[in-house]
Amino acid sequence: MPARFTLYDAVDRRITSFLARHGLTFLRVGLGFMYVWFGALKFFPGLSPAQEIATRTMDRLTLGLIPDPAMMPILATWETLIGLGLIFGVYLRATILLLAVQMVGAVSPLVLFPTEVFTRVPFAPTIEGQYIIKNIVVIGAAMVIGATVRGGRLVAEPGKDPPGSGLTPDASFVQGSA
């Protein structure tokens, strides 16, 4: 193998190993900061761009059982708790459950208020629609984090190739025994 490929392979292995060691933590903490930030905005009336649609969505989903003045503090607390759980890596099962329930509400406007979240249903989302659609990535991130609560982790395993890939990745998902 030419020397430049050996150097490339060595650098690639180091980068992949670094990503395997730190990527999951970065994902969890980054997602947590997003939740704390967006949740904290909801404690202050008028600061959250999602306040109006979130209030109407919660009103619809709870069949009007929660009074409007209580909705934003409840949602703000809920999202902030999710964020803190993710940042500190505590009660991750409960945190992921809270996140999953919150996501049901977060994506509901796509069905409940389609003319408000799309300029042309379902092809051209408004800014609010884009804000909601990005939750697909949040759901995926939560799934990856959730896969680790029973011991799954990313680890560097030199020489472990996915079957038929023709690649030499260094990182793979390993299920722990917990």
C-alpha positions in Angstrom: 0.0 0.0 0.0 1.4 3.4 -0.9 2.6 5.6 2.0 0.0 8.2 1.4 -2.8 5.7 1.8 -1.2 4.4 5.0 -1.0 8.0 6.4 -4.6 8.6 5.3 -5.7 5.4 6.9 -3.9 6.3 10.2 -5.5 9.8 10.3 -8.9 8.4 9.4 -8.6 5.8 12.2 -7.7 8.5 14.7 -10.6 10.7 13.7 -13.0 7.8 13.7 -11.8 6.7 17.1 -12.2 10.3 18.4 -15.8 10.4 17.0 -16.6 7.1 18.6 -15.4 8.2 22.0 -17.0 11.7 22.0 -19.7 11.9 19.4 -22.5 10.4 21.5 -21.8 12.7 24.4 -21.6 15.7 22.1 -25.0 14.7 20.5 -26.6 14.2 24.0 -25.3 17.5 25.4 -26.0 19.5 22.3 -29.6 18.2 22.1 -29.9 19.0 25.8 -28.7 22.6 25.3 -31.2 23.0 22.5 -34.0 21.8 24.8 -33.0 24.0 27.7 -32.7 27.1 25.4 -36.0 26.6 23.7 -37.7 25.6 26.9 -36.4 28.6 28.8 -37.7 30.9 26.1 -41.2 29.6 26.8 -41.0 30.9 30.4 -41.0 34.5 29.1 -44.2 35.4 27.2 -43.5 36.6 23.6 -39.9 35.3 23.4 -40.6 31.9 21.8 -41.5 32.0 18.1 -43.4 28.8 18.7 -45.5 30.1 21.5 -48.8 30.8 19.6 -48.9 27.5 17.7 -47.7 25.5 20.7 -50.5 27.0 22.9 -53.1 26.2 20.3 -51.7 22.7 19.7 -51.7 21.9 23.4 -55.2 23.3 23.7 -56.3 20.9 21.0 -54.4 17.9 22.3 -55.6 18.3 25.8 -59.2 19.0 24.7 -59.1 22.4 26.4 -58.6 20.9 29.9 -55.5 22.9 30.7 -56.1 26.7 31.0 -54.2 28.8 28.4 -52.1 30.7 31.0 -50.8 27.4 32.4 -49.8 25.9 29.1 -46.5 27.7 28.4 -45.1 27.2 31.9 -45.9 23.5 31.7 -44.3 23.1 28.3 -41.3 25.3 29.3 -40.8 23.1 32.4 -41.2 19.9 30.4 -38.7 20.9 27.7 -36.2 22.3 30.3 -36.4 19.0 32.2 -35.7 17.1 29.0 -32.7 19.3 28.3 -31.2 19.0 31.8 -31.7 15.2 31.7 -29.8 15.1 28.4 -27.0 17.5 29.5 -26.3 15.7 32.7 -27.0 12.2 31.4 -29.4 11.5 34.3 -32.7 9.6 34.2 -32.1 9.0 30.5 -35.0 6.5 30.2 -37.4 9.0 31.7 -35.9 11.8 29.7 -36.3 10.0 26.4 -39.9 9.1 27.3 -40.6 12.8 28.1 -39.0 13.7 24.8 -41.1 11.2 22.9 -44.3 12.5 24.3 -43.2 16.1 23.7 -42.4 15.1 20.0 -46.0 14.0 19.5 -47.1 17.4 20.4 -44.3 19.1 18.5 -45.2 17.5 15.2 -49.0 17.6 15.6 -49.4 21.0 14.0 -48.4 19.4 10.7 -51.8 17.6 10.9 -53.8 20.0 13.1 -52.9 23.2 11.3 -51.5 22.3 7.8 -52.4 25.6 6.2 -50.4 27.4 8.8 -47.3 25.3 8.5 -47.3 25.0 4.7 -47.7 27.6 2.0 -48.5 24.6 -0.3 -49.5 21.5 1.6 -47.4 19.3 1.9 -44.5 20.6 -0.2 -43.6 24.1 0.9 -43.3 24.6 4.7 -43.4 28.0 6.3 -40.7 29.0 8.8 -42.9 27.4 11.5 -43.2 24.3 9.4 -39.5 24.0 8.9 -39.1 24.5 12.7 -41.4 21.5 13.1 -40.0 19.3 10.4 -36.5 19.6 11.9 -37.8 17.5 14.7 -37.2 14.4 12.5 -33.5 14.9 13.3 -34.3 15.4 17.0 -36.3 12.1 16.9 -33.3 10.3 15.3 -30.9 11.8 17.8 -33.1 10.7 20.7 -33.2 7.2 19.2 -29.4 7.0 19.1 -29.2 8.3 22.7 -32.0 5.9 23.8 -30.1 3.0 22.3 -27.4 3.6 24.9 -29.5 3.5 28.1 -29.0 -0.2 28.5 -25.3 -0.2 27.8 -25.0 0.3 24.1 -22.1 2.5 23.0 -19.9 3.6 20.2 -16.5 2.0 20.5 -13.5 1.9 18.2 -12.9 -1.6 16.8 -10.1 -1.6 14.3 -10.6 -4.0 11.4 -14.4 -4.5 11.9 -15.9 -4.0 8.4 -19.6 -4.0 7.8 -20.3 -7.1 5.5 -19.9 -6.2 1.9 -19.0 -2.6 2.5 -15.5 -2.6 1.0 -14.7 0.0 3.7 -12.6 -0.1 6.8 -14.6 1.8 9.4 -13.2 2.0 12.9 -16.4 2.6 14.8 -19.5 0.4 15.2 -22.4 0.3 17.6 -21.9 -2.4 20.2 -24.7 -3.5 22.5 -23.6 -3.8 26.1 -24.7 -6.6 28.4 -26.6 -4.3 30.9 
